[in-house]
Structure formats: structure tokens, C-alpha cells
Amino acid sequence: MTTRHTDCHRSLRTLSLVLIALPCSAQAQEIVTWGPNDPAWIPRLGLTEIELGCSGAPAPCMRVLASAMATQKVSRWVLSMTEEPDKAPSYSLAYGAESLKDPRIVGVSIDDFILSYSRWMANKAVNAPALIHSVIDNLHSQNPSLEFGITLYEDELSSSVVASLPASARAGVDRVSLYVRARPSEPDYARFVEQTRTLFPNASIWGGSYVYDRIDYWPCNSDGTKCTAEQQQQLYSRSIDIQASMLKHRAIQGIEFYPGGFGQEDGWHGWNNPKICRPERRQECVKNTKALRAIAIDALNRYGFIHAPGPTQD
């Protein structure tokens, strides 16, 4: 595969969380949410892009995208498509063609990519390396400027699945949304970025930020102990500070907040999943999420990405 995307390669060193990066004046600094938001939040967040998940066929997904575009006034959109092996190649071809009709569509991604690729590998009817090359090539054959993105987690960086990805496929990844599953690991984010940049040398790195209550969803320690609300806020505050600093110094290209729904926290569908938030904790989960979002807004303000506080959510 011929690599089309030329990313600005930067030197990133970490010493006591001090970041040193080579300047890259052509690189935009992006603020992204996964999913739509209350429209009032878009200017207050300095939002530049929205990623939208749609696992259906291209035609209905494009209608969903058009509906979201009508209310969410941002200039860049990424569509996260299905990973089903019998559909992904043809869907990527279709989305590549659709992106030529609307320049706001800047990328197509596969969420939980390493999990998806491991399932491809386990399926004897699927040639996993050929499949990922087909998806990437189909996108780029229609629109060479369209970015192929993946979601990646810190605990996957040293996995055998990542190691099994052909170097040519890793080189064909244009953007990586890098998330940290465990709150206590978030302060090591800069190191994870370095590892990611080595594995995916042509990809821009987008800092994944879980800006919602994860006390029920993921333990705070290896023994299964849950974070307290105070611990969660302290760890998140440190992590978003690191990401905002890295973005300021152009060591990452953007910050991607998951989920969206800023200003609409009470209605997030995730609260219906007891693994994410136990029913008896719902109001607490919403309250904690609003507190985390206030911390995120403060960080964006301090680093100069926005210049006004977000709207009151109480």
C-alpha cells in the first residue's frame, strides 16, 4: 500500500510531564465530541468536529448524518461505520464516494478497532490483513484526502493483535483516537502517545477523553476497588490537563470527548446500561459527569482554546 497521508512528525519527550514538541504550524488544533450536543454548547466548547457512529447501511447512515449536520454547526465530520467483515469493504467504498459530495465529511473510522480485528482473525472465513487493506484502499480510491481512523486503548498497545497488524496496514491508518480505560493510568498519557506514534507512524493522534462518570464501569485499582467521586475528579483533572497541554504544544492533533451530549447529560442513553451506571446511582452519575465537564471546560479555558465558561448545567 502506498502511504498518502503525510503527518508532521514531532519529537515528544516526557520528563516530569513536561512536553517538548517540534512546532507544526500547518496542523489544526481540534476539539471533538463523539455525538451531537446541545447547540448552545458548540461555540462554548470551541467545537470543530463531531464523530458520529452508525452501523447501518450507507444510505440510511447518510440520512442520519445529514440530520445531525442540520443542527450541529461544525465544519468537520467523521462517520464511524460497521466492522462487519462482509459489509465493511463495500461500505467504505460508498462512504469514500459520499465524501466527495460533501467536504465536511473528513474521515471514516472503525470504533474498538483492535477488538474488531481480533474477531476477524478468529473467523476462518476472513483474511484479516486483506480485509483491512481493502477497507483502507476502498476509502482512499474514492477520495485520497479522506482519513481512515481507529479507536485504540492504552492496554492494547502491547497486545498480540496490534503486533499482528501488517506494517503496511498500520501505515495506512491516518488518525488514532487514543483512550485510556482506567482512570489511574491517565497520568501516563504522554507515554502512551509515544507508543502509538511508533506503531502508527503516519497517524495523527487524537486525545480520547472520557468525560462521564465511570465509577461503576471501570475499577480504580487492580483489586476491583471503585474510584470515589473525588478520586475520579482528581485523576480526570490531571489527565485533561496533560491532553490540553499536549494539544497546546501540538503533540496531539485534537481532544475527542466521549460521549457528546454536552448540555444534555440527563438524557444520555448510556445511563440505561447498568454496567455503566447502576440505576440507583443515576442522578449521582449525571452530577459527577457535569462536574467532570466543568473540569474539562476549565482546562480548555486555561490553555486558550476557549475564552468563556460553558453554560450553567444545574
C-alpha positions as CSV (number, residue, x, y, z in Angstrom):
1,M,0.0,0.0,0.0
2,T,1.3,3.5,-0.8
3,T,1.0,5.9,2.1
4,R,-0.9,9.0,1.1
5,H,-1.1,10.9,4.4
6,T,1.9,12.9,5.4
7,D,1.7,13.8,9.1
8,C,4.0,16.3,10.8
9,H,6.5,14.1,12.7
10,R,7.2,15.6,16.0
11,S,9.7,14.8,18.8
12,L,7.9,14.1,22.0
13,R,9.7,13.6,25.2
14,T,8.3,13.2,28.7
15,L,10.1,14.3,31.8
16,S,8.0,15.0,34.9
17,L,5.1,15.5,32.5
18,V,6.9,18.4,30.7
19,L,6.2,18.1,26.9
20,I,8.6,19.2,24.2
21,A,7.3,19.1,20.7
22,L,8.5,20.4,17.4
23,P,6.2,23.1,16.0
24,C,3.9,22.2,13.2
25,S,2.2,25.4,12.0
26,A,0.0,23.7,9.4
27,Q,-1.7,21.4,12.0
28,A,-5.1,22.4,13.2
29,Q,-6.0,22.0,16.8
30,E,-9.3,20.3,17.0
31,I,-12.0,19.9,19.7
32,V,-14.3,17.0,19.0
33,T,-17.2,15.2,20.6
34,W,-18.5,11.7,19.9
35,G,-22.1,12.5,19.1
36,P,-24.2,15.7,18.9
37,N,-24.6,18.3,21.7
38,D,-27.0,21.0,22.8
39,P,-26.3,23.6,20.0
40,A,-25.6,26.2,22.7
41,W,-22.5,24.2,23.7
42,I,-20.9,24.2,20.2
43,P,-19.4,27.7,20.3
44,R,-18.7,27.5,24.1
45,L,-16.7,24.3,23.6
46,G,-14.9,25.7,20.6
47,L,-16.1,22.6,18.8
48,T,-14.6,21.9,15.4
49,E,-15.7,18.3,14.7
50,I,-18.2,15.7,15.6
51,E,-17.8,11.9,15.2
52,L,-21.0,10.1,14.7
53,G,-21.5,6.3,15.0
54,C,-23.8,4.5,12.5
55,S,-23.6,0.7,12.0
56,G,-26.3,0.6,9.3
57,A,-26.0,0.7,5.5
58,P,-24.6,3.9,3.9
59,A,-27.9,5.3,2.6
60,P,-29.7,5.5,6.0
61,C,-26.5,6.5,7.8
62,M,-26.1,9.4,5.4
63,R,-29.6,10.5,6.3
64,V,-28.7,10.3,10.0
65,L,-25.6,12.3,9.3
66,A,-27.5,14.9,7.2
67,S,-30.0,15.4,10.1
68,A,-27.2,15.9,12.6
69,M,-25.4,18.3,10.3
70,A,-28.6,20.4,10.2
71,T,-28.5,21.2,13.9
72,Q,-24.8,20.9,14.7
73,K,-22.9,23.7,13.1
74,V,-19.4,22.3,12.8
75,S,-17.3,22.1,9.7
76,R,-15.8,18.6,10.1
77,W,-17.5,15.2,10.5
78,V,-16.2,11.7,10.9
79,L,-18.5,8.7,10.5
80,S,-17.8,5.5,12.5
81,M,-19.0,2.6,10.4
82,T,-19.7,-1.1,10.9
83,E,-16.9,-3.5,11.4
84,E,-18.8,-6.5,9.9
85,P,-16.4,-8.2,7.5
86,D,-18.9,-8.9,4.8
87,K,-20.0,-5.2,4.7
88,A,-17.0,-3.1,5.6
89,P,-15.3,-3.1,2.2
90,S,-18.4,-2.1,0.2
91,Y,-19.5,0.4,2.9
92,S,-16.0,2.0,2.8
93,L,-16.2,2.3,-0.9
94,A,-19.6,4.0,-0.6
95,Y,-18.5,6.4,2.1
96,G,-15.5,7.4,0.1
97,A,-17.8,8.4,-2.8
98,E,-20.2,10.2,-0.4
99,S,-17.3,12.3,1.0
100,L,-16.7,13.7,-2.5
101,K,-20.2,15.2,-2.4
102,D,-19.8,16.9,0.9
103,P,-16.3,18.2,2.0
104,R,-17.5,18.3,5.6
105,I,-17.0,14.5,5.7
106,V,-13.3,14.3,6.5
107,G,-13.0,10.8,7.9
108,V,-14.4,7.3,8.3
109,S,-13.5,5.2,11.3
110,I,-13.9,1.8,13.0
111,D,-14.6,2.0,16.7
112,D,-13.0,-0.6,19.0
113,F,-10.8,-1.5,16.1
114,I,-8.5,-3.9,17.9
115,L,-11.5,-5.9,19.2
116,S,-12.9,-6.0,15.7
117,Y,-9.6,-7.1,14.1
118,S,-9.3,-9.9,16.7
119,R,-12.7,-11.1,15.7
120,W,-11.7,-11.0,12.0
121,M,-8.6,-13.1,12.9
122,A,-10.7,-15.6,14.8
123,N,-13.1,-16.0,11.8
124,K,-11.6,-18.7,9.5
125,A,-13.7,-17.3,6.6
126,V,-11.9,-13.9,6.9
127,N,-8.5,-12.9,5.7
128,A,-8.0,-10.2,8.3
129,P,-4.9,-8.5,6.7
130,A,-6.6,-8.5,3.3
131,L,-9.8,-7.1,4.8
132,I,-8.2,-4.1,6.5
133,H,-6.2,-3.3,3.4
134,S,-9.4,-3.5,1.3
135,V,-11.2,-1.1,3.7
136,I,-8.4,1.5,3.6
137,D,-7.8,1.2,-0.1
138,N,-11.5,1.5,-0.9
139,L,-11.8,4.7,1.1
140,H,-8.7,6.2,-0.5
141,S,-9.5,5.1,-4.0
142,Q,-12.6,7.3,-4.0
143,N,-11.1,10.2,-2.0
144,P,-7.4,10.3,-1.3
145,S,-7.9,13.0,1.3
146,L,-10.4,11.1,3.3
147,E,-8.9,9.9,6.6
148,F,-9.2,6.4,7.9
149,G,-9.4,6.3,11.7
150,I,-9.4,3.8,14.5
151,T,-10.1,3.9,18.2
152,L,-7.3,2.5,20.4
153,Y,-6.9,1.9,24.1
154,E,-3.8,2.1,26.2
155,D,-4.0,-1.6,27.3
156,E,-4.0,-2.7,23.6
157,L,-0.7,-1.0,22.7
158,S,1.4,-4.1,23.6
159,S,-1.3,-6.7,22.5
160,S,-0.6,-9.5,20.2
161,V,-3.4,-8.3,17.9
162,V,-1.6,-4.9,17.3
163,A,1.6,-6.8,16.8
164,S,-0.1,-9.0,14.1
165,L,-1.3,-6.0,12.1
166,P,0.8,-5.7,8.9
167,A,3.1,-2.7,8.9
168,S,1.6,-1.6,5.7
169,A,-1.9,-1.6,7.3
170,R,-0.6,0.4,10.3
171,A,1.0,2.8,8.0
172,G,-2.4,3.3,6.3
173,V,-4.1,4.5,9.4
174,D,-4.5,8.3,9.2
175,R,-5.8,9.0,12.7
176,V,-5.9,7.3,16.0
177,S,-8.3,8.3,18.8
178,L,-6.3,7.1,21.9
179,Y,-8.3,6.4,25.0
180,V,-7.3,5.2,28.5
181,R,-9.7,2.7,30.0
182,A,-8.5,3.0,33.7
183,R,-8.6,6.4,35.4
184,P,-5.4,5.7,37.3
185,S,-3.5,5.2,34.1
186,E,-4.5,8.5,32.6
187,P,-1.4,10.5,34.0
188,D,0.8,8.2,31.8
189,Y,-0.9,9.6,28.7
190,A,2.1,11.2,27.1
191,R,4.0,7.9,27.2
192,F,1.0,6.1,25.5
193,V,1.1,8.7,22.8
194,E,4.7,8.0,22.1
195,Q,4.0,4.3,21.8
196,T,1.0,4.9,19.5
197,R,3.1,7.2,17.2
198,T,5.7,4.4,16.9
199,L,3.0,1.8,16.0
200,F,1.1,4.0,13.6
201,P,3.8,6.3,12.1
202,N,1.5,8.2,9.7
203,A,-1.4,8.8,12.0
204,S,-2.4,12.0,13.8
205,I,-3.2,11.3,17.4
206,W,-6.4,12.5,19.0
207,G,-6.6,12.5,22.7
208,G,-9.6,10.5,23.8
209,S,-11.2,11.9,27.0
210,Y,-13.9,10.0,28.9
211,V,-15.8,12.9,30.2
212,Y,-18.5,11.0,32.1
213,D,-18.9,9.1,35.3
214,R,-17.1,5.7,35.0
215,I,-17.2,4.7,38.7
216,D,-19.4,1.7,38.0
217,Y,-17.9,0.9,34.6
218,W,-14.2,0.5,35.4
219,P,-12.3,-0.1,38.7
220,C,-9.9,2.3,40.2
221,N,-7.4,-0.4,41.2
222,S,-6.4,-3.9,40.0
223,D,-8.2,-5.4,43.0
224,G,-11.5,-4.1,41.7
225,T,-11.9,-1.2,44.1
226,K,-14.0,1.6,42.6
227,C,-12.9,5.2,42.4
228,T,-14.6,7.7,44.7
229,A,-16.1,10.8,43.1
230,E,-13.2,12.8,44.5
231,Q,-10.6,10.4,43.1
232,Q,-12.3,10.4,39.7
233,Q,-12.3,14.2,39.6
234,Q,-8.6,14.4,40.6
235,L,-7.5,11.8,38.1
236,Y,-9.6,13.3,35.3
237,S,-8.3,16.8,36.1
238,R,-4.8,15.6,35.7
239,S,-5.4,13.8,32.5
240,I,-7.3,16.6,30.7
241,D,-4.6,19.0,31.8
242,I,-2.0,16.7,30.2
243,Q,-4.0,16.4,27.0
244,A,-4.7,20.2,26.8
245,S,-1.0,20.9,27.3
246,M,-0.1,18.4,24.6
247,L,-2.7,19.9,22.2
248,K,-1.3,23.4,23.0
249,H,2.2,22.2,22.1
250,R,0.8,20.4,19.0
251,A,1.9,17.0,20.3
252,I,-1.6,15.7,19.5
253,Q,-4.0,17.0,16.9
254,G,-7.2,17.2,18.9
255,I,-9.1,16.2,22.0
256,E,-12.1,13.9,21.5
257,F,-14.7,14.0,24.3
258,Y,-16.8,10.9,24.8
259,P,-19.7,11.0,24.9
260,G,-21.2,14.1,23.4
261,G,-24.4,15.4,24.7
262,F,-22.9,18.4,26.4
263,G,-25.8,20.3,27.9
264,Q,-27.9,17.1,27.6
265,E,-26.4,14.9,30.3
266,D,-29.6,13.8,31.9
267,G,-30.8,12.2,28.7
268,W,-27.7,10.2,27.7
269,H,-28.7,6.7,26.6
270,G,-25.7,5.2,28.4
271,W,-27.3,5.6,31.8
272,N,-29.8,2.9,30.8
273,N,-26.9,0.4,30.9
274,P,-26.4,-0.8,34.5
275,K,-22.8,-1.7,33.7
276,I,-22.1,2.0,33.1
277,C,-24.3,3.3,35.9
278,R,-26.4,1.4,38.4
279,P,-30.0,2.5,38.3
280,E,-29.9,3.7,41.9
281,R,-26.9,5.9,41.1
282,R,-28.3,7.6,38.0
283,Q,-28.6,11.1,39.5
284,E,-25.2,10.7,41.0
285,C,-23.7,9.7,37.7
286,V,-25.2,12.7,36.0
287,K,-24.0,15.0,38.7
288,N,-20.4,13.6,38.5
289,T,-20.5,13.9,34.7
290,K,-21.4,17.6,34.9
291,A,-18.5,18.0,37.4
292,L,-16.1,16.4,35.0
293,R,-17.3,18.6,32.2
294,A,-16.8,21.7,34.3
295,I,-13.2,20.5,34.8
296,A,-12.8,20.0,31.0
297,I,-14.1,23.5,30.3
298,D,-11.7,24.9,32.8
299,A,-8.8,23.2,31.1
300,L,-9.8,24.4,27.7
301,N,-10.0,27.9,29.1
302,R,-6.7,27.8,30.8
303,Y,-4.9,26.7,27.7
304,G,-6.6,29.2,25.5
305,F,-8.8,27.0,23.3
306,I,-12.0,28.8,24.5
307,H,-12.4,32.2,26.3
308,A,-15.6,31.8,28.2
309,P,-17.1,29.3,30.6
310,G,-19.7,26.9,29.4
311,P,-23.4,27.4,30.2
312,T,-24.7,26.6,33.7
313,Q,-25.9,23.0,33.8
314,D,-27.6,23.0,37.2
